[in-house]
Amino acid sequence: MLTVVKSGGHPGLDPAGACPDVAALRAAGERVVLVHGGSAQVDALAQRLGVPQRRLVTPGGTSSRYTDPATLEVLTMALAGQVKPRLLAGLHAHGVPAVGLTGIDAGVLRARRRAVHRAVVDGRPVLVRDDQTGKLAEVRTGPLLALLAADLVPVLSPPAVCEDGGVVNVDADRAAAMVAAALRADRLVFLTGAPGLLRDPVDEGSLIPEYALAAPGTAGAEVRGGMAVKLDAARAALDGGVAEVIIADGRPEHPVRRALSGAGTRLRGAPAVA
């Protein structure tokens, strides 16, 4: 059994909260890959360093971090120098031997640089040409499989390497989905700052326990904001052969165990069209 856990960067979520559950899964004979982001930590470090942060909103309403060269440096420092060491220390404290990687290491995450980013600014469509982001194109599984074969837990995060040899920011949810599909994982668990997929984003009692994904490009009427990105990632994982995808609350103790025991939202592919 192979489980990929994606720990998000919501301000109310402790990325190290999943460490005891990773230890329990390994003790039960499972293999685990931990993928993480860290948007809250990136924002905090950027503020300390005086690097302004902006968001880009696509014509379809999806928001993403504007990654200029200075922000790319901050992001790399925050993920590789703050979040990842804390996760590694938490895992080692629970007896889990782990190895930290970014997508640059051994070229594990390969991306295509986006030459132009379409966005809406002050109600007007614009073309952004200096955004250092990329679209994931490939997961090179060799290093991850070697670590797993050595009974180690890979701890992976952006950024990624692109075709020109440069470095680009990539979405960590989509990275987790592509990693899960490439490794033929049995399940993928997204830990976020909400109980799961909600009918009303401001009402945590409106959890949807099971959700059929809409057709590509149509997130569904219930979905707003950043959760739409997770659903796109979940669809990619399911289409790639991952048997089970769960979006669950990463804030309580034992978030992975709770998710695997029924908490959160189970996602399934869109019904086939006759």
N, C-alpha and C positions, 0 to 999 in steps of 0.2 A: 504494500500500500504506500502510495506517495501522495503527500499533501503539500500544496503550495499555500502559504499564508501571506496575505498582503496586509501590512500594517500601515494605516494611513497617517496623515499629518495634521488631523484635526486638533485644534488647541486643547480640547478636553480629553484627548486620548494619550495615554502613556505608551509609547511604542514598545517599551520593555514589558508591558503587562502580559504579553503573550508568551514570555519565556518559560514560565512554569508549565504551560500546556505543551509547548514544544518538547520539553523534557519528558513529559508524560507520554506523548506520542512515540518518542524514540524508545522509551522503556517498554512500550507495547510492541516494539519491532517495526515501527513505521519509519519511512524516510521522510524528511521535511526539508523544504526550501522556504526561506523567509525573504520576502521582497518588501522593501519599505520605501516610503516617501518621507516627507518632513516639511510640508509647506509652512507650518507654524514656526518651526525652527529657522527656516530660510527667512521668513518675514522678520523674526526677532533679530537675527544676525545682521540683516540688511539695515535695520533701524540703528543698531549699535554702530555700524560702520558708515552710516550716512549715505547709503545707496538707495535712492528712491525706487519704489516698486510701483508697477502699473499692471493692469489687467487688460487683455485684449478680448473683445467679444466678437465672435463671428457673426455673419449675417443670420445664421440659424439660431443664435442666442447662446452658444457655448462659450464659456469664459475660460481663459487660460492665462498663465503667467507670461508677461512680456519679458523675454530673456535677452537683454542686451549683454554685451561682453562682461560688464561689471557684475550683472546679476548672475551670469553663468559662473563666475568665480565664487560669488557668495554661495550659490546653490551647491557647488562642489565642496566647499569648505563645510557647510552645514551638514550635508548628508554624510560625507566621508569622514569628517573630523569631529562631529558632535553626535549625530543620531546613531551612526553605525557603531562607534566604540561603546556607546551605552548599551546597545543591543548585544554586542559581543560579551561585554562584562556581565550582563544579566544572564545570558545563556551559560557562560562559564560558571557563574555562581550556582546554577542548578545542575552542574555536572555535564553540560552539553558542549562538546568540542565544536567550535564554529569558526568559519573563515569568512572574512568580510571582502566583498568585491564591489566595484562599480562596473557598469557596463563597458568601461574602457579596458578593464583588466582582461587580457587575452582576447579582446574584442568580443566578449560574450554577447553584448547587445550591439547590433548593427542597425544604423538608421540612414534614411535619405534626408539630406538637408532640405528644408523648405525655403526656396528662393524668395517666395512671396507669400505673405500671410494676409488674407482678406479679413478686414475687421471693420467695425462700425464705431466711429468716434463722433460724439456730439450729433448723433443721428445721421451722419453721412458715411457712406462706404469709402474706405481708404485702403491702399496697398502698403503694407509694412514690409520693408526689405532688409532690415537689420536684425530681425528676431532670430536668435540662435537656438532654434528648436528644430526637431526632426521627426519624421514619421518612422516608426520601427519597421524594419524590413526583415530582420533575421535574428534568431537566437542561436548562437553557437553552443551546442549542448556539451561538447567534449569536456571543458573544464568543470562544469557542474556535475556531470556524470562521474568524473574522476573523484571529485570531493565526496559525492554520495557513496561511491564504491569504497572509499577510505573511512566510511562511517562518520563523516563530518557533515555539518549543516552549513550550506552556503547561505550567506546573508548578502543580498544583492540590492543595488539601487541604481538610479540614473546617476550621472549622464551616460550617453552612449557615444560610440565612435561612428563617424559617417564616411561616405565613399571617398571624400577628399582627404581623409586622414585627420580631419578636425574633430572637435568635440561639440555635441549638441545636447540640449535638454530634451528629454522624452517623458511622456506621461507614465507614471509608475503603475497605475492601474492596468494600462494596456501592456506594460512590460510584464506584469504578473500573469496576465492572461496568455501572452505569447509564450512565456516560460512554461506555464502549466501545460499548454498544448504541445510544445516542442518536446517536453519530457514525458508526455503521455501520462500526466498525473491523473490520479483517481478523483481528486476533488480540489477545489480552489475556494478559499475562504477570504473574503474581503472584510477587514475590520475597519469600522468607520465610527464617526461621532454621533450615530443615531441608532435606534433599535433595529433598523433594517430599512426596507423601502416603505415609505409612508404615503398614504393618500393625501394627507395634509402635512407639508414639511414642518409646520409649527406645532403639530399635535402628535406627540410621541405615542399616544394611544391609538393612532390610526395605522398601525402596522399592517402590511399586507403579507401574510405568512407564505403565500406561494404566488408567483407571478410568471405569466407567459410573456416572453419578450415579443415586442412588436417587430414588424418587418424592418430591415435595415433602413436607417434614416428617419424612422418614426418612433421616437422613444416611448410614446404612450401618453395619454392625457394626464395620468397621475404624476408624471415625472417632471421635476423642475430642477434647474441649477446643475450642480456638479454630479448629482446622482445619475444623470443621463450618460455621462462619460463611463461610469461604472457599468451601466447596462450595456453599452457598446462593447466594453471589454469582456463582460460576461458572455455576450453573444459570440465573440471571437473564440473564447475558451470552449464553449459548448460546440461550436462548429468545428473546432479543432480536435474534438474527441474527449474532452474532459467530462466525466460522468455527472459530477455534481458541483454546482456553483452556489455559494451562500453569501449573502450580504448580512453582516451581523454587527452588533454593538461591541466596540472595542474598549469601552470605558469600564465595565464591571470587572471584578476578579474572574479569572479563568474564562476569558472571552472565547477562545477556540473551543474549549470543552462545551461551553454553553451552546455555541453555534452548531457543533456536531450532534448535540443532544436535542436539537429542535428549535432553538431560538433563532430569531432573524427571519430572513426571507429566502426561500428556496426558489431558484430561477430555473425555468425550463425554456426550451426553444419555442419559437412561434409555431402554431399548428400548421401542418402541411396544407397547401392549397390544392383542392381536388381538381 
